[in-house]
Amino acid sequence: PLVRKFTQTKVQPTNADRCIGQVAVVTEEIDNIAAKGQVNVNGTVWTARSSDGSVIEKEEKVRVEKIEGVKLIVNKI
């Protein structure tokens, strides 16, 4: 039991996975080259990057594809 305690890692579930597949509104222009961009998903503001490297203008709607660290990877609808 002591060895098992140290060899098994605990996975801490979060609610962030709920964002995947949701529609978000761009609150700051998304530009991967300039490393900037933010979206609002379900009332929460996230840093975002586009999946294909394109620039996405403010107020456009996007779909969340995945989460990488603290950034959402989004795609135009």
C-alpha positions in Angstrom: 0.0 0.0 0.0 2.8 2.4 0.7 4.4 1.9 -2.7 1.1 2.2 -4.4 0.5 5.5 -2.7 3.6 7.0 -4.3 3.3 5.4 -7.7 -0.3 6.3 -8.5 -0.9 9.9 -9.5 -4.1 11.7 -8.7 -6.0 13.3 -11.5 -7.7 16.4 -10.4 -10.8 16.9 -12.6 -11.8 20.4 -13.6 -14.7 22.0 -15.2 -12.6 23.6 -17.9 -13.3 20.7 -20.2 -16.9 21.9 -20.5 -15.6 24.7 -22.7 -14.6 22.3 -25.5 -17.2 22.5 -28.3 -18.8 25.7 -26.9 -19.3 28.9 -28.9 -17.3 31.8 -27.7 -17.2 35.5 -28.6 -13.8 37.2 -29.3 -13.2 40.1 -26.9 -9.7 40.9 -28.2 -8.5 40.3 -31.7 -6.8 36.9 -31.9 -3.4 37.0 -33.6 -1.0 34.1 -33.1 2.0 36.0 -34.4 1.5 38.9 -32.0 0.6 36.4 -29.2 -2.6 38.1 -28.3 -6.3 37.3 -28.2 -9.1 36.7 -25.7 -12.5 35.1 -25.8 -15.5 35.0 -23.5 -17.0 31.5 -22.9 -19.9 31.1 -20.6 -19.1 34.3 -18.8 -15.4 33.5 -18.3 -12.6 35.3 -20.2 -9.8 33.1 -21.6 -6.6 33.7 -23.6 -7.1 32.2 -27.0 -5.2 31.3 -30.2 -6.5 30.3 -33.6 -6.0 26.7 -34.6 -5.0 27.5 -38.2 -3.0 30.7 -37.5 -5.5 33.1 -39.0 -6.3 36.5 -37.5 -9.8 36.6 -36.0 -11.5 39.9 -35.5 -13.1 41.2 -32.3 -16.8 40.3 -31.8 -16.7 37.3 -34.1 -18.0 33.9 -32.9 -15.6 31.0 -32.7 -15.9 27.4 -31.5 -13.5 26.0 -28.9 -11.5 23.0 -30.2 -9.2 22.2 -27.3 -7.4 23.5 -24.3 -3.6 23.8 -24.2 -2.4 24.9 -20.7 -4.3 28.1 -20.0 -5.1 28.9 -23.6 -8.1 27.9 -25.7 -7.5 26.8 -29.2 -10.4 28.1 -31.3 -11.7 27.9 -34.9 -14.0 30.3 -36.8 -17.6 29.2 -37.2 
